[in-house]
Amino acid sequence: MRADHDVLVELPGLRPPAVHTLNADALERIWASVRHLPMSRFEHHVLERRLTGPCAQRDVIRALADHPVLTLPVGDREIRISWANPAC
C-alpha cells in the first residue's frame, strides 16, 4: 500500500483534474459532484456504494494496486482516479 494517498481525480467534461488526498471525505465529495448526473438506478446504486460504502477507500486503493487508472462509469461520462504521483 502506498504511504501517500494523493490521487488525481478526473471528471472529463464536468470538472478539471484535481489532486485529492484519498479519504472518505474526498470520495463523498466526488459522489456529491456526480450523483445528479443521468444514470440508471442500478448504476446510481453501484457508484454510490463504490464511493461512499464502508470499504470505499480500501477498495479504491486495491483497484489502483491492480490497474494504474480506476475508471468508473457515470451515465455517458466517467470518473478516472489514478495516483497523483505514480513515480513514487
Residue pairs with C-beta under 8 A, 6 or more apart in sequence:
1 61
1 65
2 61
2 83
2 88
4 84
4 85
4 88
5 21
5 22
5 23
5 57
5 61
6 19
6 20
6 21
6 22
6 83
6 84
6 85
7 19
7 20
7 21
7 22
7 26
7 60
7 64
7 81
7 82
7 83
7 84
8 17
8 18
8 19
8 80
8 81
8 82
8 83
8 84
9 17
9 18
9 19
9 20
9 26
9 30
9 79
9 80
9 81
10 17
10 79
10 80
10 81
10 82
11 30
11 33
11 34
11 74
11 77
11 79
11 80
12 77
12 78
12 80
13 77
14 33
14 34
14 37
14 77
15 33
19 84
20 26
20 29
20 30
22 57
22 60
22 61
23 57
24 52
24 56
24 57
27 51
27 52
27 56
27 57
27 60
28 51
28 52
30 51
30 79
31 47
31 48
31 51
31 52
34 47
34 74
34 77
34 79
35 44
35 47
35 48
37 74
37 75
37 77
38 75
38 76
39 47
39 73
39 74
39 75
40 75
43 73
43 74
43 75
47 72
47 73
47 74
49 56
50 56
50 59
50 72
51 72
53 59
60 70
60 81
63 70
64 70
64 81
64 82
64 83
68 82
68 83
68 86
69 80
69 81
69 82
70 80
70 81
70 82
71 78
71 79
71 80
72 78
72 79
72 81
